[in-house]
Structure formats: C-alpha cells, structure tokens
C-alpha cells in the first residue's frame, strides 16, 4: 500500500516505518508535539500525504523510554 511497514500493538495500527523514518498516528490533541519539533506528515507518494501520521523527532528515536511513551499515546488514539 505505501511501501513500508505497519506498526501494530494489540491489533491496533499506530505507526509506519518507511523511507528511513518512523511515523506515529496523531490527532488534534497530539499533532502539535510533532509540528513544534519541525516534523512533517508521512508522504507515501508525491501526490498523497497522510496528515494523521507524523515522523518521530530524532531525540525521541534516541530514547527508548520516550519512544514507548509516544507509542502508547498513538495506540490510544
């Protein structure tokens, strides 16, 4: 569908790994945390943007505890 890997937990699709990036599901209550760090939404093609999946910031990717916290938030959306 998008040339990447889907991330699931307890049967819930919450993230994407594609094009060297990790993207988590967002909504109006969480998207600003990504935007404030300059992160962009997932673009599976030049003509398509998935505005509810944003790339994880590098500082989050470097910290296992923060990845787990951000993942849990995405799973609950």
Buried (B, 14 or more C-beta within 10 A) or exposed (E): EBEBEEBEEEEEEBBBEBEEBBBBBBEEEBBEBBEEBEBEBBBBEEEEEBEBBBBBBEEBBEEEEBBEEBBEBBBEE
